[in-house]
Amino acid sequence: MNAGLFGGTFNPFHNGHIRIIQHVKKKCGLGKIFLIPSAKPPHKPNLNLAPAKDRFEMVKVSLKNHKNLLVSDKELIRKGPSFTIDTITEFKEEYGRETLFFLLMGSDAFLDITTWKHKDKIFDAIQIIIMLRGQWKNYTAIASFIDENISKGYIFNEQRHTFSHEKKQDIIICKVPKIDISSTLIRERVKNNKSIKGLVPAKVEEIIKKKELYK
């Protein structure tokens, strides 16, 4: 089985997240996608996060009626900062060789990967799917970034939308719909007492109101 791993703060989880992962699941032939809320993201130490248990609950209730979209608490129960390489290792050890994992990343996160712990090991361990929102007309910018910051030797296959390497895992480009919803927008609307109806699942809106998050 092919399965995706998609980590994030999900602060809060919103309808845009659901639409994007459903698109990637279908487009890339993934049997399941695991969503992994981060406890203490090392790259966003100053982010005003809702409590981890509330963010986990928001994802959990949102996926209740979505088959094969699952939430994982691996990074919440792990002590210390959440490092992606540790999460990848845990999933591969738990599910074994019968499951082929893919790491889902937004293009912004991919361009920030040079700051990640053991980034070289990530490209050795797992295929990466870059969710591209169309800010590039072609893949030249991505190719240059990979060549300069990841490894030389990647070759792009235009038909497969894939960068391949003799010694490293593939980097796959998956174009996704442009969706004008963001967690930042939702937090700002809540802070300013504006409606978030239609931007988040109804159960998420209930949690935000009940817990008085983002005020």
C-alpha positions as CSV (number, residue, x, y, z in Angstrom):
1,M,0.0,0.0,0.0
2,N,1.1,3.6,-0.7
3,A,0.6,6.0,2.1
4,G,1.2,9.7,2.6
5,L,2.6,11.5,5.7
6,F,1.5,15.1,6.1
7,G,2.8,17.0,9.1
8,G,1.9,20.5,10.2
9,T,0.8,22.7,13.1
10,F,-2.8,22.7,11.8
11,N,-3.4,25.9,13.8
12,P,-6.3,25.5,13.1
13,F,-7.2,22.7,10.7
14,H,-9.4,24.0,7.9
15,N,-11.4,23.1,4.8
16,G,-8.4,23.9,2.5
17,H,-6.4,21.2,4.1
18,I,-9.1,18.6,3.4
19,R,-9.5,19.6,-0.2
20,I,-5.7,19.6,-0.9
21,I,-5.1,16.2,0.7
22,Q,-8.0,14.6,-1.1
23,H,-6.6,15.9,-4.3
24,V,-3.1,14.6,-3.6
25,K,-4.5,11.2,-2.5
26,K,-6.3,10.7,-5.7
27,K,-3.7,12.2,-8.0
28,C,-0.8,10.3,-6.5
29,G,-2.6,7.0,-5.9
30,L,-2.2,7.0,-2.1
31,G,-4.3,4.4,-0.2
32,K,-4.1,6.4,3.0
33,I,-2.8,9.7,4.3
34,F,-1.8,10.2,7.9
35,L,-2.0,13.8,9.2
36,I,0.5,14.5,12.0
37,P,0.0,17.5,14.2
38,S,3.3,18.8,15.5
39,A,3.7,19.5,19.2
40,K,6.7,21.9,19.2
41,P,7.7,22.7,15.6
42,P,11.4,23.6,15.8
43,H,11.1,26.0,12.8
44,K,8.2,28.0,14.3
45,P,9.3,28.6,17.9
46,N,7.4,31.9,18.3
47,L,4.2,30.8,16.6
48,N,1.1,31.4,18.8
49,L,-0.1,27.8,18.9
50,A,-3.3,26.5,20.3
51,P,-2.7,23.7,22.8
52,A,-1.6,20.5,21.1
53,K,-4.5,18.5,22.4
54,D,-7.0,21.0,20.8
55,R,-5.2,21.0,17.5
56,F,-5.2,17.2,17.5
57,E,-8.9,17.1,18.3
58,M,-9.7,19.6,15.5
59,V,-8.0,17.3,12.9
60,K,-9.6,14.2,14.4
61,V,-13.2,15.5,14.3
62,S,-12.6,16.8,10.8
63,L,-11.6,13.5,9.4
64,K,-14.3,11.4,11.1
65,N,-16.3,10.9,7.8
66,H,-13.3,10.8,5.5
67,K,-12.2,7.2,4.8
68,N,-8.5,6.6,4.7
69,L,-7.6,10.1,6.0
70,L,-6.2,9.4,9.5
71,V,-4.7,11.5,12.3
72,S,-1.6,10.5,14.2
73,D,-0.4,11.6,17.6
74,K,3.2,10.4,17.1
75,E,4.7,13.8,17.4
76,L,2.5,14.8,20.3
77,I,3.5,11.9,22.6
78,R,7.2,12.2,21.7
79,K,9.1,14.4,24.1
80,G,10.9,17.4,22.8
81,P,10.7,19.1,19.4
82,S,9.1,17.4,16.4
83,F,11.7,16.3,13.8
84,T,10.4,14.9,10.6
85,I,13.2,12.2,10.2
86,D,12.1,10.7,13.6
87,T,8.5,10.5,12.5
88,I,9.4,8.9,9.2
89,T,11.5,6.3,11.0
90,E,8.7,5.5,13.4
91,F,6.1,5.0,10.7
92,K,8.4,2.7,8.6
93,E,9.3,0.6,11.7
94,E,5.6,0.3,12.6
95,Y,4.2,-0.6,9.2
96,G,7.2,-2.5,7.7
97,R,8.0,-3.0,4.0
98,E,4.4,-3.7,3.1
99,T,3.7,0.1,3.1
100,L,5.5,2.5,0.9
101,F,5.5,6.0,2.5
102,F,5.6,9.4,0.8
103,L,6.2,12.6,2.6
104,L,3.8,15.4,1.6
105,M,5.1,18.9,1.7
106,G,3.9,22.3,0.6
107,S,6.3,24.2,-1.7
108,D,7.1,26.7,1.0
109,A,8.1,23.9,3.5
110,F,10.2,22.3,0.8
111,L,12.1,25.5,0.1
112,D,12.8,25.7,3.9
113,I,14.1,22.1,4.2
114,T,17.7,23.1,4.2
115,T,17.2,24.1,7.9
116,W,15.7,20.7,8.9
117,K,17.5,18.2,11.1
118,H,19.2,15.4,9.0
119,K,17.7,16.7,5.8
120,D,20.0,14.4,3.8
121,K,18.6,11.4,5.6
122,I,15.1,12.4,4.7
123,F,15.9,12.3,1.0
124,D,17.5,8.9,1.5
125,A,14.6,7.5,3.5
126,I,11.4,8.5,1.7
127,Q,9.9,9.8,-1.6
128,I,8.7,13.4,-1.3
129,I,5.6,14.8,-2.9
130,I,5.8,18.6,-3.3
131,M,2.3,20.1,-3.4
132,L,2.7,22.9,-5.9
133,R,0.1,25.7,-6.0
134,G,1.3,27.0,-9.4
135,Q,3.5,29.8,-8.3
136,W,6.1,28.5,-10.9
137,K,5.4,28.5,-14.6
138,N,7.9,25.7,-15.0
139,Y,10.1,23.6,-12.8
140,T,13.4,25.5,-13.4
141,A,13.3,27.1,-10.0
142,I,12.7,23.8,-8.2
143,A,15.4,22.1,-10.2
144,S,17.9,24.8,-9.3
145,F,17.0,24.6,-5.7
146,I,17.4,20.8,-5.6
147,D,20.8,21.0,-7.4
148,E,22.2,23.7,-5.1
149,N,20.7,22.6,-1.8
150,I,19.8,18.9,-1.9
151,S,22.1,17.0,-4.3
152,K,23.4,17.2,-7.8
153,G,22.4,14.4,-10.0
154,Y,18.6,14.7,-10.0
155,I,17.1,14.3,-13.4
156,F,13.6,15.6,-14.2
157,N,11.1,13.4,-16.0
158,E,8.5,15.7,-17.5
159,Q,6.0,13.0,-18.2
160,R,6.1,11.7,-14.6
161,H,6.6,15.1,-13.1
162,T,9.4,13.5,-11.0
163,F,13.0,14.3,-10.1
164,S,14.9,11.0,-9.9
165,H,18.4,10.2,-8.5
166,E,20.6,7.1,-8.7
167,K,21.1,7.1,-4.9
168,K,18.3,9.1,-3.4
169,Q,14.5,8.8,-3.3
170,D,12.3,10.5,-5.9
171,I,10.9,14.0,-5.6
172,I,7.5,14.2,-7.1
173,I,5.6,17.3,-8.2
174,C,1.9,17.3,-7.6
175,K,0.0,20.4,-8.8
176,V,-2.8,21.2,-6.4
177,P,-5.8,23.7,-6.6
178,K,-5.3,27.2,-5.4
179,I,-7.4,27.6,-2.3
180,D,-7.7,31.0,-0.6
181,I,-7.9,29.7,2.9
182,S,-5.1,29.8,5.4
183,S,-4.8,29.2,9.2
184,T,-3.4,32.7,9.5
185,L,-6.6,34.1,7.9
186,I,-8.8,32.1,10.2
187,R,-6.9,33.2,13.3
188,E,-7.1,36.8,12.3
189,R,-10.9,36.5,11.7
190,V,-11.4,34.9,15.1
191,K,-9.3,37.6,16.7
192,N,-11.4,40.3,15.1
193,N,-14.7,38.6,15.8
194,K,-15.5,37.8,12.2
195,S,-17.2,34.7,11.0
196,I,-15.2,31.6,9.9
197,K,-18.2,29.7,8.7
198,G,-17.4,27.8,5.6
199,L,-13.6,28.1,6.2
200,V,-13.4,25.3,8.7
201,P,-15.5,22.2,9.4
202,A,-18.4,22.9,11.8
203,K,-16.9,20.8,14.5
204,V,-13.7,22.8,14.4
205,E,-15.6,26.0,14.7
206,E,-17.3,24.6,17.8
207,I,-14.0,23.7,19.4
208,I,-12.5,27.2,18.6
209,K,-15.6,28.9,20.2
210,K,-15.8,26.5,23.2
211,K,-12.1,26.8,24.0
212,E,-11.9,30.5,23.1
213,L,-8.9,29.8,20.9
214,Y,-7.1,32.6,18.9
215,K,-8.6,35.4,20.9
